[in-house]
Amino acid sequence: MFPGDDVLKAARQWRHDFHRHPELLFDLPHTARTVADLLRGFGCDRVVTEYGKSGVVAVVEGARGPGPSIAIRADMDALPIVEATGLSYASTQKGMMHACGHDGHMAVLLGTVGHLAANRSFPGRLIAVFQPAEEGGAGAKVMVDAGLIKDFGIDEVYALHNWPGLDVGRFSICDSAMLAASDRFDILVRGRGGHAARPHESIDPIVIGSHIVVALQAIVSREVDPVDPAVLSVTSMHAGEAYNVISPEMVLKGTIRTLSANNRELLEKRVGEIVPLVARAFGAEVEIDYRRGYPSTRNHAAQARKLGDAAARVAGERCVDRTFTPVMGAEDFSYMLEASPGAFIFMGNGPTQGLHHPGYDFNDDALPTGMRLWIELMSGVSS
């Protein structure tokens, strides 16, 4: 049975070290250095550092003849959250913690690389990609733009993410969209300020902003196919500070999440059309700053089947849900899936706190499951 107890013990130690020393976005000196040192110690054929700013990429050649060059990604960055776990290995960095399990993802891939570099019992090549800045920095895009796919001759790309609430030892995947595209907007409503006792002399941006919020909700409820999910949320409205003053301006902020390219285009277009018309009806002006974020994380059917089959050989077919219902969160592995065939899978983390919760922790019991998945994917032979 693999991986061995020594590898599992080491993987726990690596994860706990990463958890104690969380780092954000591209600023990963301890994390990237630790990862690179371990990869060199495993005897990888090639280790490249500072790829895509602070990414680390390792190459391991298999000894079972020709085969595809398969990339497996693990994300490295933490979140700006104050940890509230009380763990013995809790974060030592104020205001930072591994609240999404990237510490576990790194440990899983490191254990996989260590095992495969030692025995080389797979065809083709493994390209282990340790990526910075998944949490809002589009680190995957930075690595792709740097030439990741071409520079390392990658044929297929894969990634896993732990999933709280799904039992350890179980997996979820589908052959299309797993996660949503995520876009953001800021809307500045510019009216005319005045005294609250003389509202007729003002052009009240708060009233106008409220009408804009209501109008925007009608896009999803009345223009989007209800079986093609989309979410538009205005999450911030700010204007003025005083009780008796009508502010001249109001700022609205929000996010839009879509699974399909058609809905992504539709919502961006309609926000740009509706908001100025509503403002004009009240005599106000608006400025819209609409920013596209991560694309939808969309699996390729053949690679999703391949990854699902590997999961089934590890856990049993009954423990693999191949019809996962997409969720409206976002993940920058989407950029790698746009650049290469591949697939993304959820791995059970058990009954833990949810992702991005200050009480969350990656479940060490899931480490061997993740390693076995990647070893199985690379070898194609049941353990």
BELWOVEN-V29910 format. One record per residue. N is the residue number from 0. RES is the residue in one letter. SS is DSSP state (helix for helix, strand for strand, loop for the rest). PSI is psi in whole degrees, 0 to 359 (* if undefined). BURIAL is 1 if it has 24 or more other ideal C-beta (glycine too) atoms within 12 Angstrom, else 0. Layout:
# BELWOVEN-V29910
n=(N,N)
res=(RES,RES)
ss=(SS,SS)
psi=(PSI,PSI)
burial=(BURIAL,BURIAL)
This chain:
# BELWOVEN-V29910
n=(0,1,2,3,4,5,6,7,8,9,10,11,12,13,14,15,16,17,18,19,20,21,22,23,24,25,26,27,28,29,30,31,32,33,34,35,36,37,38,39,40,41,42,43,44,45,46,47,48,49,50,51,52,53,54,55,56,57,58,59,60,61,62,63,64,65,66,67,68,69,70,71,72,73,74,75,76,77,78,79,80,81,82,83,84,85,86,87,88,89,90,91,92,93,94,95,96,97,98,99,100,101,102,103,104,105,106,107,108,109,110,111,112,113,114,115,116,117,118,119,120,121,122,123,124,125,126,127,128,129,130,131,132,133,134,135,136,137,138,139,140,141,142,143,144,145,146,147,148,149,150,151,152,153,154,155,156,157,158,159,160,161,162,163,164,165,166,167,168,169,170,171,172,173,174,175,176,177,178,179,180,181,182,183,184,185,186,187,188,189,190,191,192,193,194,195,196,197,198,199,200,201,202,203,204,205,206,207,208,209,210,211,212,213,214,215,216,217,218,219,220,221,222,223,224,225,226,227,228,229,230,231,232,233,234,235,236,237,238,239,240,241,242,243,244,245,246,247,248,249,250,251,252,253,254,255,256,257,258,259,260,261,262,263,264,265,266,267,268,269,270,271,272,273,274,275,276,277,278,279,280,281,282,283,284,285,286,287,288,289,290,291,292,293,294,295,296,297,298,299,300,301,302,303,304,305,306,307,308,309,310,311,312,313,314,315,316,317,318,319,320,321,322,323,324,325,326,327,328,329,330,331,332,333,334,335,336,337,338,339,340,341,342,343,344,345,346,347,348,349,350,351,352,353,354,355,356,357,358,359,360,361,362,363,364,365,366,367,368,369,370,371,372,373,374,375,376,377,378,379,380,381,382)
res=(M,F,P,G,D,D,V,L,K,A,A,R,Q,W,R,H,D,F,H,R,H,P,E,L,L,F,D,L,P,H,T,A,R,T,V,A,D,L,L,R,G,F,G,C,D,R,V,V,T,E,Y,G,K,S,G,V,V,A,V,V,E,G,A,R,G,P,G,P,S,I,A,I,R,A,D,M,D,A,L,P,I,V,E,A,T,G,L,S,Y,A,S,T,Q,K,G,M,M,H,A,C,G,H,D,G,H,M,A,V,L,L,G,T,V,G,H,L,A,A,N,R,S,F,P,G,R,L,I,A,V,F,Q,P,A,E,E,G,G,A,G,A,K,V,M,V,D,A,G,L,I,K,D,F,G,I,D,E,V,Y,A,L,H,N,W,P,G,L,D,V,G,R,F,S,I,C,D,S,A,M,L,A,A,S,D,R,F,D,I,L,V,R,G,R,G,G,H,A,A,R,P,H,E,S,I,D,P,I,V,I,G,S,H,I,V,V,A,L,Q,A,I,V,S,R,E,V,D,P,V,D,P,A,V,L,S,V,T,S,M,H,A,G,E,A,Y,N,V,I,S,P,E,M,V,L,K,G,T,I,R,T,L,S,A,N,N,R,E,L,L,E,K,R,V,G,E,I,V,P,L,V,A,R,A,F,G,A,E,V,E,I,D,Y,R,R,G,Y,P,S,T,R,N,H,A,A,Q,A,R,K,L,G,D,A,A,A,R,V,A,G,E,R,C,V,D,R,T,F,T,P,V,M,G,A,E,D,F,S,Y,M,L,E,A,S,P,G,A,F,I,F,M,G,N,G,P,T,Q,G,L,H,H,P,G,Y,D,F,N,D,D,A,L,P,T,G,M,R,L,W,I,E,L,M,S,G,V,S,S)
ss=(loop,loop,loop,loop,helix,helix,helix,helix,helix,helix,helix,helix,helix,helix,helix,helix,helix,helix,helix,helix,loop,loop,loop,strand,loop,loop,loop,loop,helix,helix,helix,helix,helix,helix,helix,helix,helix,helix,helix,helix,helix,helix,loop,loop,loop,strand,strand,strand,strand,strand,strand,loop,loop,loop,strand,strand,strand,strand,strand,strand,strand,loop,loop,loop,loop,loop,loop,loop,strand,strand,strand,strand,strand,strand,strand,loop,loop,strand,strand,loop,loop,loop,loop,loop,loop,loop,loop,loop,loop,loop,loop,loop,loop,loop,loop,loop,strand,loop,loop,loop,loop,helix,helix,helix,helix,helix,helix,helix,helix,helix,helix,helix,helix,helix,helix,helix,helix,helix,helix,loop,loop,loop,loop,loop,strand,strand,strand,strand,strand,strand,strand,loop,loop,loop,loop,loop,loop,loop,helix,helix,helix,helix,helix,helix,helix,loop,loop,helix,helix,helix,helix,loop,loop,loop,loop,strand,strand,strand,strand,strand,strand,strand,strand,loop,loop,loop,loop,loop,loop,loop,strand,strand,loop,loop,loop,loop,strand,strand,strand,loop,strand,strand,strand,strand,strand,strand,strand,strand,strand,strand,loop,strand,loop,strand,strand,helix,helix,helix,helix,helix,helix,loop,strand,loop,helix,helix,helix,helix,helix,helix,helix,helix,helix,helix,helix,helix,helix,helix,helix,helix,helix,helix,helix,loop,loop,loop,loop,loop,loop,strand,strand,strand,strand,strand,strand,strand,strand,strand,loop,loop,loop,loop,loop,loop,strand,strand,loop,loop,strand,strand,strand,strand,strand,strand,strand,strand,strand,strand,loop,loop,helix,helix,helix,helix,helix,helix,helix,helix,helix,helix,helix,helix,helix,helix,helix,helix,helix,helix,helix,helix,helix,loop,loop,loop,strand,strand,strand,strand,strand,strand,strand,strand,loop,loop,loop,loop,strand,strand,loop,loop,helix,helix,helix,helix,helix,helix,helix,helix,helix,helix,helix,helix,helix,helix,helix,loop,helix,helix,helix,strand,strand,loop,loop,loop,loop,loop,strand,loop,loop,loop,loop,loop,helix,helix,helix,helix,helix,helix,helix,loop,loop,strand,strand,strand,strand,strand,strand,strand,loop,loop,loop,loop,loop,loop,loop,loop,loop,loop,loop,loop,loop,loop,loop,helix,helix,helix,helix,helix,helix,helix,helix,helix,helix,helix,helix,helix,helix,helix,helix,loop,loop,loop,loop)
psi=(138,158,163,168,326,322,318,319,317,320,320,317,318,314,315,325,315,321,322,333,63,147,156,145,239,353,81,50,313,314,308,321,317,314,312,319,318,316,319,321,332,344,31,151,333,136,122,128,167,36,125,51,289,19,160,132,132,145,132,123,131,163,12,33,190,152,177,157,107,124,135,126,139,134,149,339,158,194,153,69,141,120,142,41,331,16,155,336,28,162,137,2,118,127,14,145,157,85,9,359,14,334,319,321,319,315,321,312,323,317,321,312,316,317,311,327,333,325,343,27,59,156,160,214,145,128,108,118,115,110,135,167,46,327,66,353,0,44,327,319,319,317,318,315,333,348,20,309,314,316,326,9,41,130,325,150,143,154,154,160,135,153,100,141,338,131,143,136,358,157,156,137,161,173,21,227,129,323,165,161,148,118,159,155,150,132,120,118,120,109,225,124,170,184,141,339,348,61,336,344,357,170,100,110,341,316,316,317,324,320,324,317,313,317,321,326,336,342,307,318,337,353,348,136,123,344,6,93,143,146,128,118,121,117,354,133,122,132,126,172,339,157,331,20,128,117,148,346,156,143,129,140,151,182,151,130,131,154,323,152,325,315,325,316,317,311,320,317,315,325,316,336,316,315,312,326,317,314,318,325,334,4,20,171,157,155,132,127,103,121,123,136,220,139,172,138,105,116,151,136,313,319,327,320,318,316,321,322,320,318,321,324,332,311,346,142,327,342,12,114,110,6,43,132,123,150,160,14,176,159,131,1,343,324,323,324,337,334,342,150,146,190,157,138,148,139,134,136,1,190,59,174,159,164,141,14,140,344,7,149,140,140,114,334,343,349,310,327,315,317,317,324,310,323,319,318,316,320,326,12,131,143,*)
burial=(0,1,1,0,0,0,1,1,0,1,1,1,0,1,1,1,1,1,1,1,1,1,1,1,1,1,0,1,0,1,1,1,0,1,1,1,0,1,1,0,0,1,0,1,1,1,1,1,1,0,1,1,1,1,1,1,1,1,1,1,1,1,0,0,0,0,0,1,1,1,1,1,1,1,1,1,1,1,1,1,1,0,1,0,1,0,0,0,1,1,1,0,1,0,0,1,1,1,1,1,1,1,1,1,1,1,1,1,1,1,1,1,1,1,1,1,1,0,1,1,1,1,1,1,1,1,1,1,1,1,1,1,1,1,1,1,1,1,1,1,1,1,1,1,0,1,0,1,1,0,0,1,0,1,1,1,1,1,1,1,1,1,1,1,0,1,1,1,1,1,1,1,1,1,0,1,1,1,1,1,1,1,1,1,1,1,1,1,1,1,1,0,1,0,0,0,0,0,0,0,0,1,1,1,1,1,1,1,1,0,1,1,1,0,1,1,1,0,1,1,0,0,0,1,0,0,0,0,1,1,1,1,1,1,0,0,1,0,1,1,0,0,0,0,0,1,1,0,1,1,1,1,0,1,1,1,1,1,1,1,0,0,1,1,0,1,1,1,0,1,1,0,0,1,1,1,0,1,1,0,0,1,0,1,1,1,0,1,0,1,0,1,1,1,1,1,1,1,1,1,0,0,1,1,0,1,1,1,1,1,1,1,1,1,1,0,0,0,1,1,1,1,0,1,0,1,1,1,1,1,1,1,1,1,1,1,1,1,1,1,1,1,1,1,1,1,1,1,1,1,0,1,1,0,1,0,0,1,0,1,1,1,1,1,1,1,1,1,1,1,1,1,1,1,1,1,1,1,1,0,0,0,1)
